[in-house]
Structure formats: structure tokens, C-alpha cells
Amino acid sequence: MSTCQIYLISPLDVGGDFPARLARALDAAPVAAFQFRVKGIDEHAAAKLAEPLQAICAERDVAFIVNDSVSLAKRLGADGVHLGQTDGAVKDAREELGREAQIGVTCHDSRHRGLDAGEAGADYVAFGAFYPSNTKETTHTPELELLEWWQALMEIPCVAIGGITPDNCAPLVKAGADFLAVSGAVWNGDEAANVKALHEAIAAAQAEAAAEQE
């Protein structure tokens, strides 16, 4: 069983004291990736907000992923981009961003979309929302067996997303999620304590799963 890691998604408001909060969160426990997700502002303004956050991630060796926008990812020299179903093709993103870029694709609850994304050259796929979420409207609710099926069949990592907290993450870890994408569970409250709690919950679930396999 691969080690499950934290994939942290920004709140929509990343101004003000947010850079300090991000640094605290990333210093609290290991985080694999940070996704920059802002809506409704132009690329120039977004780039300005992203730059200090990207530097904080780079200092800590955390992958900096831009949500939705290939052009912003290219402008920033980001580590990768995360594409929704309407954000363009993996092939085009790959041509723009190069071989090294991490390209992820939202696949909701669809095995078919997951396989298509894998064939197109995505580096990871995201399934969800597994639980109700206040961050985004929930229209697709996959079953845990989707993660088990993916893990048995595919080499490409999968991300579980949607309403994930330290209290409910264990089934997702045991089903084979490579990453847990979290936003509200970290930013609604003390980000350092929340990241730590999530990290401990993942470790406990992995230990339990390993014990069950013996």
C-alpha cells in the first residue's frame, strides 16, 4: 500500500495574512502539494497573489499546482496544473507546460473519465466529492470501491476530494487514495493544528490497514 499524502487546496481568499498561514500549515506536518485556487480575478492579479505562496512552497519542497489555468501555470513556472472537465485537454496542457509538469484531472465519480485522463497522459486523477463539502457544490458522489478499483488497475495516483476531515478520512486511506485533497478542514480554524491532526489520522488509518493485511 502506497503512503497516502496531504494535497492542500487554497481558500478562495489568499490575500492579507494568508502567506503566513500557508507557511504555518506547511511547517506543521508533511504536505505533498498545494493547489492555488482563486476565482473571478484577472491573470495579472492572480499572478501577484500567487508569487509569495509559490516561494513558500518552493522553500519547503511542496509542489505548487495552479487550478484551472494553463496560461497562469505557464506564466508562473508552476509545478503543474489541475484541470476540471471544462478546462481543456491534457495533451494541450502538456504541450504548453512541458514534460516535467504535473497535470491532474477532475474525474468526479467516473471510471471512464479516469481512464481517458490516464491514457491522455495525466499525472494524477481526482475523484470526488466523497463527502458533502462547503468549498464546492457537490454533484457527484463516488463510492469507496472506485478508489479500490483504480488502485488495483492503474499505476497513476488518485486523489480523493470533498469534505474530507481527520474524522472521516480513514475509509478513503484504506480504500487506496494516494492523496487526500483538503481545504476547509485546514483553513477553517488553526491551520497548523488541523494539518497535524489530518496527518496523524492518515498515519493511524495506514497502520490499521497494514495490521489488517497481516
VENJOQUI-V456787 format. One record per residue. N is the residue number from 1. RES is the residue in three letters. SS is DSSP state (2 for helix, 1 for strand, 0 for the rest). BURIAL is 1 if it has 24 or more other C-alpha atoms within 12 Angstrom, else 0. Layout:
N/RES/SS/BURIAL + N/RES/SS/BURIAL
//
This chain:
1/MET/0/0 + 2/SER/0/0 + 3/THR/0/1 + 4/CYS/0/1 + 5/GLN/1/1 + 6/ILE/1/1 + 7/TYR/1/1 + 8/LEU/1/1 + 9/ILE/1/1 + 10/SER/0/1 + 11/PRO/0/1 + 12/LEU/0/0 + 13/ASP/0/0 + 14/VAL/0/1 + 15/GLY/0/0 + 16/GLY/0/0 + 17/ASP/0/0 + 18/PHE/2/0 + 19/PRO/2/1 + 20/ALA/2/0 + 21/ARG/2/1 + 22/LEU/2/1 + 23/ALA/2/1 + 24/ARG/2/1 + 25/ALA/2/1 + 26/LEU/2/1 + 27/ASP/2/1 + 28/ALA/2/1 + 29/ALA/0/1 + 30/PRO/0/1 + 31/VAL/0/1 + 32/ALA/0/1 + 33/ALA/1/1 + 34/PHE/1/1 + 35/GLN/1/1 + 36/PHE/1/1 + 37/ARG/0/1 + 38/VAL/0/1 + 39/LYS/0/0 + 40/GLY/0/0 + 41/ILE/0/0 + 42/ASP/0/0 + 43/GLU/2/0 + 44/HIS/2/0 + 45/ALA/2/0 + 46/ALA/2/1 + 47/ALA/2/1 + 48/LYS/2/0 + 49/LEU/2/1 + 50/ALA/2/1 + 51/GLU/2/1 + 52/PRO/2/1 + 53/LEU/2/1 + 54/GLN/2/1 + 55/ALA/2/1 + 56/ILE/2/1 + 57/CYS/2/1 + 58/ALA/2/0 + 59/GLU/2/0 + 60/ARG/0/1 + 61/ASP/0/0 + 62/VAL/0/1 + 63/ALA/1/1 + 64/PHE/1/1 + 65/ILE/1/1 + 66/VAL/1/1 + 67/ASN/1/1 + 68/ASP/0/1 + 69/SER/0/1 + 70/VAL/2/1 + 71/SER/2/1 + 72/LEU/2/1 + 73/ALA/2/1 + 74/LYS/2/1 + 75/ARG/2/0 + 76/LEU/2/1 + 77/GLY/0/1 + 78/ALA/0/1 + 79/ASP/0/1 + 80/GLY/1/1 + 81/VAL/1/1 + 82/HIS/1/1 + 83/LEU/1/1 + 84/GLY/0/1 + 85/GLN/0/0 + 86/THR/0/0 + 87/ASP/0/0 + 88/GLY/0/1 + 89/ALA/0/1 + 90/VAL/2/1 + 91/LYS/2/1 + 92/ASP/2/0 + 93/ALA/2/1 + 94/ARG/2/1 + 95/GLU/2/0 + 96/GLU/2/1 + 97/LEU/2/1 + 98/GLY/0/0 + 99/ARG/0/0 + 100/GLU/0/0 + 101/ALA/0/1 + 102/GLN/1/1 + 103/ILE/1/1 + 104/GLY/1/1 + 105/VAL/1/1 + 106/THR/1/1 + 107/CYS/1/1 + 108/HIS/1/1 + 109/ASP/0/1 + 110/SER/0/1 + 111/ARG/2/1 + 112/HIS/2/0 + 113/ARG/2/0 + 114/GLY/2/1 + 115/LEU/2/1 + 116/ASP/2/0 + 117/ALA/2/1 + 118/GLY/2/1 + 119/GLU/2/0 + 120/ALA/2/0 + 121/GLY/0/1 + 122/ALA/0/1 + 123/ASP/0/1 + 124/TYR/1/1 + 125/VAL/1/1 + 126/ALA/1/1 + 127/PHE/1/1 + 128/GLY/1/1 + 129/ALA/0/1 + 130/PHE/0/1 + 131/TYR/0/1 + 132/PRO/0/0 + 133/SER/0/0 + 134/ASN/0/0 + 135/THR/0/1 + 136/LYS/0/0 + 137/GLU/0/0 + 138/THR/0/0 + 139/THR/0/0 + 140/HIS/0/0 + 141/THR/0/1 + 142/PRO/0/1 + 143/GLU/0/0 + 144/LEU/2/1 + 145/GLU/2/0 + 146/LEU/2/1 + 147/LEU/2/1 + 148/GLU/2/1 + 149/TRP/2/0 + 150/TRP/2/1 + 151/GLN/2/1 + 152/ALA/2/0 + 153/LEU/2/0 + 154/MET/0/1 + 155/GLU/0/0 + 156/ILE/0/1 + 157/PRO/1/1 + 158/CYS/1/1 + 159/VAL/1/1 + 160/ALA/1/1 + 161/ILE/1/1 + 162/GLY/0/1 + 163/GLY/0/1 + 164/ILE/0/1 + 165/THR/0/1 + 166/PRO/0/1 + 167/ASP/0/0 + 168/ASN/0/1 + 169/CYS/0/1 + 170/ALA/2/1 + 171/PRO/2/1 + 172/LEU/2/1 + 173/VAL/2/1 + 174/LYS/2/1 + 175/ALA/2/1 + 176/GLY/0/1 + 177/ALA/0/1 + 178/ASP/0/1 + 179/PHE/1/1 + 180/LEU/1/1 + 181/ALA/1/1 + 182/VAL/1/1 + 183/SER/0/1 + 184/GLY/2/1 + 185/ALA/2/1 + 186/VAL/2/1 + 187/TRP/2/1 + 188/ASN/0/0 + 189/GLY/0/0 + 190/ASP/0/0 + 191/GLU/2/1 + 192/ALA/2/1 + 193/ALA/2/0 + 194/ASN/2/1 + 195/VAL/2/1 + 196/LYS/2/1 + 197/ALA/2/1 + 198/LEU/2/1 + 199/HIS/2/1 + 200/GLU/2/1 + 201/ALA/2/1 + 202/ILE/2/1 + 203/ALA/2/1 + 204/ALA/2/0 + 205/ALA/2/1 + 206/GLN/2/1 + 207/ALA/2/0 + 208/GLU/2/0 + 209/ALA/2/0 + 210/ALA/2/0 + 211/ALA/2/0 + 212/GLU/2/0 + 213/GLN/2/0 + 214/GLU/0/0
//
